[in-house]
Amino acid sequence: MVLHLGGLMRWICSIIVLLSVFLNALPLWAQEQAAKSKIVSDLSAEVVNAVGEPRDRAQHELSADYAAYETPDIATSLADPLSFIAIVTMTGVKPLDGNAPPYRLVKLHVDQLLRGASEETELQAVSRWVPPRAPDDARLTWGGPRGTIFDYAEPKVGNRYLIGYPRSTDGSGSVAIFGAIDLGDHDQSQIISDVQHFLDIESAAGSSNFAPYLGALSDRIPWIRDLSAHRLVQSDACNASPACQEAFLSTTESLLHSTRLGERWEALQWTEPLALAMGDLKGGSNGLPTMSDAAVRKLLVSALSDPNLWLADEAFRQIELFDFFHSSGPRECIGIFPSIRKSVRWTEGEMEGESITGTVACTPEQSRAVGE
């Protein structure tokens, strides 16, 4: 779930490098075996195994419970309010030129825009579909990003999709498909209804009304809850409202104490942006949201005792990031190794030549600690 958001990620990418996060990353204990750092250099193989084996079990336990929280591809585009959401029909398919893999250049006609305003009705995009070598090989025939159903289904004239794509800037109509739903797949009909449900919430919220997103925190659909939570964290109006902050943190606390493992992990996805610097416009130290305060840290501390070690490790990672961004000056860095409950801080210059395979974060050149 992760949970890799448009405007939020643009802020994060400018000041932070996250080398291990969430379920699709390698287990932290395995990454720490390779860390070239005084923190872990003296760990024996026995200690590494003792640390790693229970975390393997914890990850498998979480993965089994988290299946019900699967996020549709289209959520990536829904997370970015500047992305277009449209229903399109495939009107042309031809091979790409050159020596690239036999991907296809497809032409798309925009039948209906569900989000955004544009006069472009003819688009073109690349489908990375290739004939599978075996029935179970369809998702393993190309490298790179995960892709969407747009890449996994054979492109054919007449195919219809609900797609998400960024605004075209060169006037050519060429777009990258960041999310897609195959409208010919009747099993996806509920997701299409859910997408419209979120777009209705987004429309009701507008630019400053956070109430629809607060209401959506208890939605029956987990990924709609998650998108709404991240919108609230990014919302200037919510960050300026003590009532909104209190309501958000109260719902997050309830999830953290849920008997459902997946819901407790979901809550930690909500708190993560509160531990990450998001840019000067957010008003807190080093660009943290202003709702990132002692109440947030208290929630994270309570999660340290979670019986699932994978969750407890994530809580530790977030606490270390929270403390770092609340206290550090410009161009300082931190390396975090959650499974052994260790972290180390450097200046940017001291990090030169170091090879660290944990979570690494640095403050921007212009920094501001709490109280300044």
C-alpha positions in Angstrom: 0.0 0.0 0.0 1.4 1.7 -0.2 1.3 3.3 -0.9 4.0 5.0 -3.5 0.8 10.6 -4.0 1.4 13.2 -6.7 2.0 16.5 -5.0 3.2 15.0 -1.8 5.8 12.8 -3.5 7.2 15.7 -5.5 8.0 17.5 -2.2 9.4 14.3 -0.7 11.6 13.5 -3.7 13.3 16.9 -3.5 14.7 16.3 0.0 14.5 12.6 0.9 15.7 9.3 -0.4 13.8 6.3 0.9 15.6 3.1 0.1 13.3 0.7 1.9 9.6 1.1 2.5 6.4 -0.9 2.7 5.7 -4.5 1.6 7.2 -4.4 -1.9 10.7 -3.6 -0.5 13.1 -6.2 0.7 12.8 -7.0 4.4 14.7 -4.5 6.4 16.6 -7.2 8.3 18.0 -8.5 5.0 19.0 -5.0 3.8 20.8 -4.4 7.0 23.1 -7.3 6.5 24.8 -5.3 3.7 25.0 -2.0 5.5 28.5 -0.6 5.7 28.1 1.2 9.0 29.5 1.1 12.5 25.9 0.4 13.7 25.7 -3.0 12.1 29.2 -4.0 11.2 29.7 -6.2 14.2 26.5 -8.3 13.8 27.1 -12.0 13.6 25.2 -14.3 11.3 23.4 -15.8 14.3 22.2 -12.3 15.4 21.1 -11.5 11.9 19.1 -14.7 11.7 17.6 -14.1 15.2 16.5 -10.6 14.0 15.3 -11.7 10.6 13.3 -14.9 11.1 10.5 -13.4 13.3 10.2 -10.5 10.9 9.8 -12.9 8.0 6.9 -14.4 9.9 5.5 -11.0 10.7 5.6 -9.9 7.1 3.9 -13.1 5.9 1.2 -12.6 8.5 0.6 -9.0 7.4 0.6 -9.9 3.7 -2.1 -12.5 4.3 -4.3 -10.1 6.1 -3.6 -7.2 3.7 -5.1 -8.9 0.7 -8.4 -7.3 1.4 -6.7 -3.8 1.2 -5.4 -4.2 -2.4 -5.3 -0.8 -4.2 -6.5 -0.6 -7.8 -4.0 0.8 -10.3 -6.3 3.8 -10.9 -5.7 5.0 -7.3 -2.3 6.3 -8.3 -3.9 8.8 -10.6 -6.7 9.6 -8.3 -4.1 10.5 -5.6 -2.9 13.3 -7.8 -5.7 15.9 -8.2 -3.9 17.3 -11.3 -4.2 14.0 -13.3 -6.9 13.5 -15.8 -9.4 10.6 -15.4 -11.1 9.6 -18.6 -13.0 6.8 -20.4 -11.3 6.0 -23.7 -11.6 3.7 -26.6 -8.6 2.2 -28.4 -8.8 3.2 -32.1 -5.4 2.1 -33.4 -2.5 -0.3 -32.6 0.9 -0.5 -34.3 4.3 -1.8 -33.3 6.9 0.7 -32.1 9.8 1.4 -34.4 13.4 0.6 -33.7 15.0 -2.2 -31.7 13.0 -1.8 -28.6 10.9 -4.8 -27.3 7.8 -5.4 -29.4 5.7 -2.9 -27.5 2.8 -1.2 -29.2 1.9 2.4 -29.9 -1.8 2.8 -29.4 -4.2 5.5 -30.3 -7.0 6.4 -27.9 -10.2 8.5 -28.3 -11.4 10.3 -25.2 -15.1 9.4 -24.8 -15.6 11.1 -21.5 -13.5 13.1 -19.1 -14.4 12.3 -15.5 -11.8 14.7 -14.0 -10.1 17.7 -15.6 -10.9 20.0 -18.5 -9.2 19.6 -21.9 -10.0 19.9 -25.6 -7.7 17.0 -26.5 -9.8 14.1 -27.7 -7.1 12.1 -29.4 -4.3 10.6 -27.3 -1.5 8.1 -27.9 0.4 5.9 -25.4 2.7 2.9 -25.3 1.4 -0.5 -24.3 4.2 -2.7 -23.0 2.3 -5.9 -23.5 4.2 -8.8 -25.0 2.8 -12.3 -25.7 3.4 -14.4 -22.5 5.7 -17.3 -22.6 3.6 -19.3 -20.3 0.1 -18.9 -18.7 1.6 -17.6 -15.5 4.2 -15.4 -17.2 2.1 -12.5 -18.3 3.4 -10.2 -15.6 7.0 -11.2 -15.8 7.9 -10.5 -19.4 9.3 -7.0 -19.0 11.2 -5.1 -16.4 10.8 -1.6 -15.0 7.7 -0.1 -13.2 4.9 -2.3 -12.2 2.6 -1.2 -15.0 -1.2 -1.5 -15.2 -3.8 -3.6 -17.0 -3.1 -1.4 -19.9 0.3 -3.2 -20.2 -0.9 -6.7 -19.2 -3.8 -7.0 -21.6 -3.3 -7.4 -25.4 -4.0 -4.0 -27.1 -6.9 -4.4 -29.6 -8.9 -1.8 -31.5 -12.2 -1.4 -29.7 -10.8 -2.0 -26.2 -12.3 0.5 -23.6 -10.5 1.7 -20.5 -10.9 4.0 -17.6 -7.5 5.6 -17.4 -5.5 8.1 -15.4 -2.8 10.2 -17.0 -0.9 13.5 -16.4 -1.5 16.6 -18.3 0.1 16.6 -21.8 2.6 19.5 -22.1 3.9 19.1 -25.6 0.7 19.3 -27.5 1.3 15.9 -29.2 -1.3 14.0 -27.2 1.3 11.5 -26.0 0.5 10.4 -22.5 1.8 8.0 -19.9 -0.9 5.7 -18.4 -0.4 5.7 -14.6 -3.6 3.9 -13.8 -6.2 1.9 -15.8 -9.3 -0.2 -15.5 -10.4 -2.5 -18.3 -14.1 -1.7 -18.9 -14.5 -5.0 -20.7 -13.8 -6.9 -17.5 -17.2 -7.3 -15.8 -15.4 -8.2 -12.5 -14.2 -4.6 -12.4 -17.6 -3.0 -12.4 -17.6 -2.3 -8.7 -14.2 -0.5 -8.9 -15.6 1.8 -11.6 -18.4 2.7 -9.2 -15.9 3.2 -6.4 -13.9 5.6 -8.6 -16.9 7.7 -9.2 -17.6 7.6 -5.5 -14.2 9.1 -4.7 -14.5 11.7 -7.5 -17.8 12.8 -5.9 -16.1 13.2 -2.5 -13.3 15.1 -4.2 -15.8 17.4 -6.0 -17.7 18.1 -2.7 -14.5 18.9 -1.0 -13.3 21.4 -3.6 -10.1 23.3 -2.6 -10.9 24.1 1.1 -13.7 22.0 2.5 -12.1 19.1 4.4 -15.4 17.8 5.8 -16.0 15.3 2.9 -12.6 13.8 3.4 -13.1 13.5 7.2 -16.3 11.6 6.5 -14.5 9.3 4.0 -12.1 8.2 6.7 -14.7 5.7 7.8 -15.6 4.7 4.2 -16.2 0.9 3.6 -13.5 1.0 0.9 -9.9 1.0 2.3 -8.2 2.8 -0.6 -10.8 5.6 -0.5 -10.1 6.0 3.2 -6.3 6.1 2.4 -6.6 8.7 -0.4 -8.8 10.8 1.9 -6.4 10.6 4.7 -3.5 11.8 2.5 -5.6 14.6 1.2 -6.2 15.8 4.7 -2.5 15.7 5.6 -1.8 17.8 2.6 -4.7 20.2 3.1 -3.8 23.7 4.3 -7.4 24.1 5.6 -7.2 20.9 7.7 -3.7 21.8 9.0 -5.0 25.2 10.1 -8.0 23.7 11.9 -7.6 22.1 15.4 -10.9 20.4 15.0 -9.9 18.8 11.7 -6.6 17.7 13.1 -8.2 16.2 16.2 -10.8 14.3 14.1 -8.1 12.9 11.8 -5.8 11.8 14.7 -8.7 10.3 16.6 -9.7 8.1 13.6 -6.0 7.2 13.1 -5.7 6.2 16.8 -8.8 3.9 16.5 -7.3 2.1 13.5 -4.0 1.7 15.4 -5.8 -0.2 18.1 -7.9 -2.3 15.7 -7.9 -6.1 16.1 -7.4 -6.3 12.4 -3.7 -6.3 11.5 -4.4 -4.7 8.1 -6.2 -1.8 9.7 -3.3 -1.2 12.0 -0.9 -1.1 9.0 -3.3 1.2 7.2 -3.1 3.7 10.1 0.7 3.7 9.8 0.4 4.6 6.2 -1.7 7.6 7.3 0.9 8.7 9.8 3.9 8.4 7.6 3.5 11.8 5.8 3.4 13.4 9.2 6.9 12.1 9.8 8.2 13.3 6.4 9.2 16.8 5.4 6.9 18.0 2.6 8.1 21.5 1.8 8.1 25.0 3.2 4.4 25.6 2.4 3.4 23.1 5.1 4.6 25.5 7.8 6.1 23.1 10.3 9.8 22.3 11.0 11.7 21.4 7.8 8.4 21.6 5.9 6.5 19.1 8.1 2.7 19.5 8.2 1.6 21.6 11.1 -0.5 18.8 12.5 2.8 16.8 13.0 3.0 17.4 16.7 3.4 15.6 20.0 0.0 13.8 19.6 1.4 12.2 16.4 4.5 11.0 18.2 2.4 9.6 21.0 0.5 7.5 18.5 3.7 6.2 17.0 5.1 5.3 20.4 2.0 3.3 21.1 2.5 1.3 17.9 6.1 0.3 19.0 4.5 -2.4 21.2 2.4 -3.9 18.3 2.7 -7.7 18.5 3.5 -7.8 14.8 7.2 -6.9 14.5 6.9 -5.6 10.9 4.4 -2.9 12.2 6.5 -2.2 15.2 9.6 -1.7 13.0 7.6 0.7 10.8 6.6 2.7 13.9 10.2 3.0 15.0 11.2 4.2 11.5 8.6 6.9 11.6 9.5 8.0 15.1 13.1 8.4 14.1 12.1 10.4 11.0 9.7 12.5 13.1 12.4 13.3 15.7 15.0 14.0 13.0 12.9 16.5 11.1 11.7 18.2 14.3 15.2 18.8 15.5 17.7 18.9 12.6 19.4 21.8 10.9 20.1 22.2 7.2 21.9 19.5 5.3 21.9 16.9 8.1 21.1 13.2 7.4 19.9 10.2 9.2 20.2 6.4 8.6 17.6 4.2 10.2 17.8 0.5 10.9 14.4 -0.4 12.5 14.9 -4.1 13.1 17.8 -3.5 15.5 16.3 -0.2 16.8 19.3 1.9 15.8 19.8 5.1 13.9 22.8 7.3 13.2 23.1 10.9 12.1 25.6 12.6 9.8 26.1 15.9 8.1 25.8 15.7 4.3 29.6 15.9 3.9 30.2 13.0 6.3 27.9 10.8 4.3 30.2 11.0 1.2 31.5 7.6 0.4 29.2 5.8 2.8 27.0 2.9 1.6 23.9 2.7 3.6 21.0 0.3 2.9 18.4 1.3 5.4 16.1 4.3 5.3 18.2 7.4 4.6 16.8 11.0 4.8 18.3 14.4 4.7 17.0 17.9 5.5 16.9 20.6 2.8 19.6 23.2 2.5 17.2 25.7 4.2 16.0 24.1 7.4 14.0 25.2 10.3 13.6 23.4 13.7 10.6 23.7 16.0 10.4 27.0 17.8 12.5 28.9 15.3 
